Amino acid sequence: MNIRAIPALAVLSLAAVNGSAPAGAQIENANLLEKRCAAGVAASCANLAILFKNGRGAARDQARALTLFLKACEKGVDFACGNVGEMTYLGHGIKANAKHGEAIVKGACRRGDAWSCETARRYGFKSGKKQPA
């Protein structure tokens, strides 16, 4: 696999999520991401999950999004882990479990994922770190 293709796929799917890509491009992009995810490209699974989570370029399907985020998270995509945590916290595609969801988001943040850190701040999760005296 060409590792340089991953950022391009991320940009394409983000354009589709943000609505800046034509509707036909969103569907083609979902099909491409589906193929790449099936081939084991974790970033493609995470990007496809975004489409399902937001109902852009694919029918909104929280359970499918969660499954794809889990697959990507297990392969080390921390952004996907943060999404698993948020969805668990909110009960989207899974029974809500605030404590477990918060722990997952905070773990992805600790590993350096900026989106997960912003999500933790947005929900008011405490870092668990001691404040300097």
C-alpha beads as a LAMMPS data file, in Angstrom:
LAMMPS data file: protein, C-alpha beads

133 atoms
132 bonds

1 atom types
1 bond types

-500.0 500.0 xlo xhi
-500.0 500.0 ylo yhi
-500.0 500.0 zlo zhi

Masses

1 110.0

Atoms # bond

1 1 1 0.000 0.000 0.000
2 1 1 1.145 3.511 -0.742
3 1 1 1.362 5.204 2.656
4 1 1 1.067 8.609 0.976
5 1 1 -2.480 7.686 -0.071
6 1 1 -3.775 7.756 3.514
7 1 1 -3.702 11.563 3.946
8 1 1 -5.372 11.970 0.559
9 1 1 -8.165 9.622 1.608
10 1 1 -8.574 11.498 4.875
11 1 1 -8.862 14.801 3.019
12 1 1 -11.400 13.323 0.604
13 1 1 -13.575 11.926 3.352
14 1 1 -13.343 15.099 5.420
15 1 1 -14.402 17.077 2.366
16 1 1 -17.358 14.740 2.007
17 1 1 -18.259 15.044 5.694
18 1 1 -18.026 18.822 5.584
19 1 1 -20.224 18.929 2.510
20 1 1 -17.585 20.489 0.261
21 1 1 -17.530 17.497 -2.081
22 1 1 -20.304 16.899 -4.614
23 1 1 -22.886 14.285 -3.601
24 1 1 -21.665 11.831 -6.252
25 1 1 -18.127 12.162 -4.950
26 1 1 -19.359 11.298 -1.455
27 1 1 -20.864 8.025 -2.667
28 1 1 -17.770 7.146 -4.699
29 1 1 -15.636 8.059 -1.710
30 1 1 -17.698 5.797 0.568
31 1 1 -17.286 2.949 -1.922
32 1 1 -13.526 3.526 -2.111
33 1 1 -13.216 3.703 1.663
34 1 1 -15.268 0.503 2.003
35 1 1 -12.884 -1.333 -0.337
36 1 1 -9.781 0.021 1.418
37 1 1 -11.201 -0.812 4.843
38 1 1 -11.997 -4.368 3.707
39 1 1 -8.376 -4.592 2.527
40 1 1 -7.222 -3.778 6.063
41 1 1 -6.422 -0.053 5.804
42 1 1 -7.334 1.148 9.304
43 1 1 -7.449 4.853 8.383
44 1 1 -10.009 4.051 5.687
45 1 1 -12.173 2.258 8.251
46 1 1 -12.044 5.336 10.507
47 1 1 -12.861 7.684 7.648
48 1 1 -15.741 5.468 6.518
49 1 1 -17.019 5.442 10.098
50 1 1 -17.185 9.243 9.999
51 1 1 -19.476 9.045 6.987
52 1 1 -21.787 6.565 8.745
53 1 1 -21.688 8.526 12.011
54 1 1 -22.721 11.759 10.305
55 1 1 -24.924 10.319 7.568
56 1 1 -22.904 11.971 4.797
57 1 1 -22.121 9.944 1.695
58 1 1 -23.611 6.922 3.465
59 1 1 -26.830 6.312 5.360
60 1 1 -26.541 7.361 9.000
61 1 1 -25.826 4.187 10.950
62 1 1 -24.407 4.605 14.437
63 1 1 -23.895 0.880 15.040
64 1 1 -21.956 0.494 11.771
65 1 1 -19.907 3.608 12.587
66 1 1 -19.056 2.209 16.003
67 1 1 -18.016 -1.138 14.508
68 1 1 -15.717 0.604 12.009
69 1 1 -14.246 2.913 14.659
70 1 1 -13.545 -0.146 16.852
71 1 1 -11.801 -1.895 13.956
72 1 1 -9.596 1.153 13.331
73 1 1 -8.964 1.687 17.044
74 1 1 -7.771 -1.896 17.449
75 1 1 -5.232 -1.171 14.691
76 1 1 -3.898 1.910 16.509
77 1 1 -5.894 4.827 15.050
78 1 1 -6.323 6.947 18.186
79 1 1 -8.820 9.309 16.541
80 1 1 -11.045 6.254 16.064
81 1 1 -10.573 5.299 19.719
82 1 1 -11.693 8.768 20.757
83 1 1 -14.829 8.331 18.668
84 1 1 -15.495 4.939 20.270
85 1 1 -15.236 6.658 23.635
86 1 1 -17.542 9.512 22.691
87 1 1 -20.131 7.157 21.216
88 1 1 -19.949 4.952 24.324
89 1 1 -20.275 7.994 26.574
90 1 1 -23.335 9.242 24.670
91 1 1 -24.892 5.852 23.934
92 1 1 -24.712 6.154 20.156
93 1 1 -24.712 2.685 18.597
94 1 1 -24.168 1.122 22.017
95 1 1 -25.722 1.286 25.473
96 1 1 -24.447 4.434 27.181
97 1 1 -21.656 3.945 29.692
98 1 1 -20.345 7.355 30.713
99 1 1 -17.472 6.100 32.880
100 1 1 -16.147 3.687 30.253
101 1 1 -16.613 6.185 27.421
102 1 1 -14.753 8.873 29.335
103 1 1 -11.863 6.481 30.024
104 1 1 -11.557 5.610 26.330
105 1 1 -11.545 9.270 25.232
106 1 1 -8.988 10.180 27.887
107 1 1 -6.766 7.253 26.856
108 1 1 -6.750 8.392 23.218
109 1 1 -5.958 11.926 24.389
110 1 1 -3.049 10.687 26.520
111 1 1 -1.676 8.947 23.426
112 1 1 -1.622 12.321 21.683
113 1 1 -4.829 12.521 19.645
114 1 1 -5.848 16.185 19.504
115 1 1 -9.492 15.462 18.549
116 1 1 -9.859 13.213 21.584
117 1 1 -8.320 15.859 23.845
118 1 1 -10.749 18.457 22.492
119 1 1 -13.624 16.017 23.043
120 1 1 -12.479 15.476 26.638
121 1 1 -12.414 19.241 27.188
122 1 1 -15.816 19.679 25.512
123 1 1 -17.418 17.164 27.895
124 1 1 -15.508 18.461 30.915
125 1 1 -13.568 15.261 31.588
126 1 1 -10.936 15.753 34.261
127 1 1 -7.434 14.750 33.208
128 1 1 -6.726 12.872 36.405
129 1 1 -3.332 14.539 36.629
130 1 1 -2.325 16.300 39.813
131 1 1 -2.276 20.050 39.524
132 1 1 1.015 21.722 40.461
133 1 1 1.037 23.172 43.980

Bonds

1 1 1 2
2 1 2 3
3 1 3 4
4 1 4 5
5 1 5 6
6 1 6 7
7 1 7 8
8 1 8 9
9 1 9 10
10 1 10 11
11 1 11 12
12 1 12 13
13 1 13 14
14 1 14 15
15 1 15 16
16 1 16 17
17 1 17 18
18 1 18 19
19 1 19 20
20 1 20 21
21 1 21 22
22 1 22 23
23 1 23 24
24 1 24 25
25 1 25 26
26 1 26 27
27 1 27 28
28 1 28 29
29 1 29 30
30 1 30 31
31 1 31 32
32 1 32 33
33 1 33 34
34 1 34 35
35 1 35 36
36 1 36 37
37 1 37 38
38 1 38 39
39 1 39 40
40 1 40 41
41 1 41 42
42 1 42 43
43 1 43 44
44 1 44 45
45 1 45 46
46 1 46 47
47 1 47 48
48 1 48 49
49 1 49 50
50 1 50 51
51 1 51 52
52 1 52 53
53 1 53 54
54 1 54 55
55 1 55 56
56 1 56 57
57 1 57 58
58 1 58 59
59 1 59 60
60 1 60 61
61 1 61 62
62 1 62 63
63 1 63 64
64 1 64 65
65 1 65 66
66 1 66 67
67 1 67 68
68 1 68 69
69 1 69 70
70 1 70 71
71 1 71 72
72 1 72 73
73 1 73 74
74 1 74 75
75 1 75 76
76 1 76 77
77 1 77 78
78 1 78 79
79 1 79 80
80 1 80 81
81 1 81 82
82 1 82 83
83 1 83 84
84 1 84 85
85 1 85 86
86 1 86 87
87 1 87 88
88 1 88 89
89 1 89 90
90 1 90 91
91 1 91 92
92 1 92 93
93 1 93 94
94 1 94 95
95 1 95 96
96 1 96 97
97 1 97 98
98 1 98 99
99 1 99 100
100 1 100 101
101 1 101 102
102 1 102 103
103 1 103 104
104 1 104 105
105 1 105 106
106 1 106 107
107 1 107 108
108 1 108 109
109 1 109 110
110 1 110 111
111 1 111 112
112 1 112 113
113 1 113 114
114 1 114 115
115 1 115 116
116 1 116 117
117 1 117 118
118 1 118 119
119 1 119 120
120 1 120 121
121 1 121 122
122 1 122 123
123 1 123 124
124 1 124 125
125 1 125 126
126 1 126 127
127 1 127 128
128 1 128 129
129 1 129 130
130 1 130 131
131 1 131 132
132 1 132 133
